[in-house]
Amino acid sequence: MTLGQKIQEFRKKNNLTLIDAAKISGLNEEYIQGIETGRRKPKKIETIKKISNLLKVDIRDIMDMIEP
């Protein structure tokens, strides 16, 4: 499962919209959607931390999901 799929699955399972996910993570909703669809990859550690906080998982789990 890709990082984008994981984010989308978590979001839907928790009845969150892209707007909700953006508010929780502090990321732009278009950016989150880009990650979900595979058009974007998080590159900055600050972004990866925000995603791990959104998903409530360890940052290392997120790092493992990001393809080089």
N, C-alpha and C positions, 0 to 999 in steps of 0.2 A: 504494500500500500504506500502510495506517495504521501508526502507531507500535505499537499493540497487536498487529497482525498481524506486524510485524517482530520484536517481542519473542518472540511465540509461535513463529515460524518459527526464530529463532535458538535458542531453548530446545530445540525438538524436534530440530533438526539436530545439536545438541551433546549430545543425550540428557540434558537437564537437567529435573528436576522443578521445580515451583513452589517447593518447599522449597530446592532447590539454588540457584535463581535468587535467592531471598530471602537466602540466606547470602552469596552472591557480592556482591549489590548493597547489602545492608544495609537493604533495604526489606521490608515485611511481605508475606507471600505472598498474602494476600487483596487487598492493594493492587495487586500486580502482576497478579493475575487480573482485577481491575477494569479495569485499563488494557488488558489483552489483549482483553477483551470490549467495550471502548468505553464502559463505564459511568463510568469515571474518566479524568481528564486530569491529568498532572503539571503543577503550577503553580509550585512552588518551584524555584529554580535548583539547590539542593542535590539535589533529587530527579532533576532532569534530568541532573546530573552522574553520579549513581549509575547511571542507566539507560545513559548513554553508556559508562560503565566496564563494565557488564554485557555490552553488545553489542560492546564493543571498537571503538567508532567515535567520531569527533570529535563534540563536543557540538553543533556547528553543524548536523550531519546530523540530530540528534535535534530540534533547534529547528525545522528545516524540516518535520519530520513532524507537529508539533503544530499542530492546527488552532485558530484563534482562538476 
